[in-house]
Amino acid sequence: MRAVRFDHYGDVEVLDVREVDDPVATPGRVVVEIRAAAANPGDIYVREGLAEEAWALRARLAGPGAPRWSMSFPAGQGMELAGVIVAVGDGVERWRVGDEVLGWCTERVSHAELAAVPADQLVPKPAQMSWEVAGSMFIAPMAALASIEAVSPASGETVVVSGAAGAVGIVAVQLARHRGATVIGLTRPVNHAWMRDRGVIPVIYGDGQAARIAVAAGNRVDAFIDTFGADYVDLAHELGVPAQRINTVVDFQAAMTGRAGIAGTNDAGGAAGLQHLVDLVAAGELEIPIADAYPLTDVRKAYQQLAERRTHGKIVLLP
C-alpha cells in the first residue's frame, strides 16, 4: 500500500508517499481501507519535533505516571480517518468486513491507503455523511467538545472563542450556541457572514479587540476558549474571565501557571464523545466545514496550506 512516511524531523519536504507493507488485523483490531483522513496542526508539531516539549509539559500537568512522548523513524502521520473495514482480527465482534466507519489511530498512520485500528476507536459512519467530514470528526471536533465541557457555558452566558473560523473554533462556536450561550467569535472579516448566519457575533481580532469584545458582550464575558495561542489567555484575563472558565488547546505554559485549563481531544470521552458529535452532525445540528481536499500524493501541498493558519474548516487527504 501507499503511505506517508518521514525519516527525520523537518518541514514538509521530509514527507514522502512510499510503498510499505499492508497492515494486518491482529487481535482486537480491524484493517480500514481509508477513504479520507484529515490533516491537523498536531501533525506539524510532531513532524517538526515540537511535540516532545509539548508532551513533557502535559505530562507535568497530569502528574506521575502520565505517558511520555516517544518517536521512532521512519514515522507515519495522521490520526483521524474514515473508511471501509476490509479485515477483522480475532476477538472483534462489533464490526464486519464492509462496515463504513470513522475514528482514530493513536499510532499516527492514517495518512495511508490502509490502517490497522483498535476496534474500540471506531464508530459507525452515517450513510448521509460525506467521507471528507467523516475523516475529520476526531481531532478538532473532540478538542472543541472538551473545551466546551471544560468552561461549561450556560444559556444566557457569554463565551468568546479565539480562532473561531479554524478547525477547532468553528465547532466550539456551534457547540456553545447549541447550549444557548451568546458566542463571540474572533476571526477575519471574510468569515463574519458565516458566523452571523449561525448566530455567532463576529469580532475582528488584532489591536483594540478587547474593547470591541466588551462592546459586543455588553461588558460581561463569562468564559473564554482559546484555539489559537499567542496572548489570548492574557486577553481572557483582561476581560475579567476567571482561570477556571478559560480553556486553551495550545498554550501549555498558561496551563502550567494555572491561568487556564488545557482540556483537549483526549479529554472528550473517546468513542462515546465521538459518537455524540457524529449524532449532532447526522441530526443537522453541527456542521464540519471542509476547506479543501487533496490526493494523498499532494500531502506536502496540504500541509503548506494548513501551516498558513487561515483556512475555514478542515483540510483532508484522500488516499
C-alpha positions, 0 to 999 in steps of 0.5 A: 500500500501507499503511505506517508512516511518521514525519516527525520524531523523537518518541514514538509519536504521530509514527507514522502508517499512510499510503498510499505507493507499492508497492515494486518488485523491482529487481535482486537483490531480491524484493517480500514481501507481509508477513504479520507483522513484529515490533516491537523496542526498536531501533525506539524508539531510532531513532524517538526519535533515540537511535540516532545516539549509539548508532551513533557509539559502535559505530562507535568500537568497530569502528574506521575505516571502520565505517558511520555512522548516517544518517536521512532523513524521512519514515522507515519502521520495522521490520526483521524480517518474514515473508511471501509473495514476490509479485515477483522482480527480475532476477538472483534465482534462489533464490526464486519468486513464492509462496515463504513466507519470513522475514528482514530489511530493513536499510532499516527498512520492514517495518512495511508491507503490502509490502517490497522485500528483498535476496534474500540476507536471506531464508530459507525459512519452515517450513510448521509455523511460525506467521507471528507467530514467523516475523516475529520470528526476526531481531532478538532471536533473532540478538542472543541467538545472538551473545551466546551465541557471544560468552561461549561457555558450556560444559556444566557452566558457569554463565551468568546472563542479565539480562532473561531473560523479554524478547525477547532473554533468553528465547532466550539462556536456551534457547540456553545450556541447549541447550549444557548450561550451568546458566542463571540467569535474572533476571526477575519472579516471574510468569515463574519457572514458565516458566523452571523448566519449561525448566530455567532457575533463576529469580532475582528481580532488584532489591536483594540479587540478587547474593547470591541469584545466588551462592546459586543458582550455588553461588558460581561464575558463569562468564559473564554476558549482559546484555539489559537495561542499567542496572548489570548489567555492574557486577553481572557484575563483582561476581560475579567474571565476567571482561570477556571472558565478559560480553556486553551488547546495550545498554550501549555505554559498558561496551563502550567501557571494555572491561568487556564485549563488545557482540556483537549481531544483526549479529554472528550470521552473517546468513542462515546464523545465521538459518537455524540458529535457524529449524532449532532452532525447526522441530526443537522445540528453541527456542521464540519466545514471542509476547506479543501481536499487533496490526493494523498500524493499532494500531502506536502501541498496540504500541509503548506496550506494548513501551516498558513493558519487561515483556512475555514474548516478542515483540510483532508487527504484522500488516499 
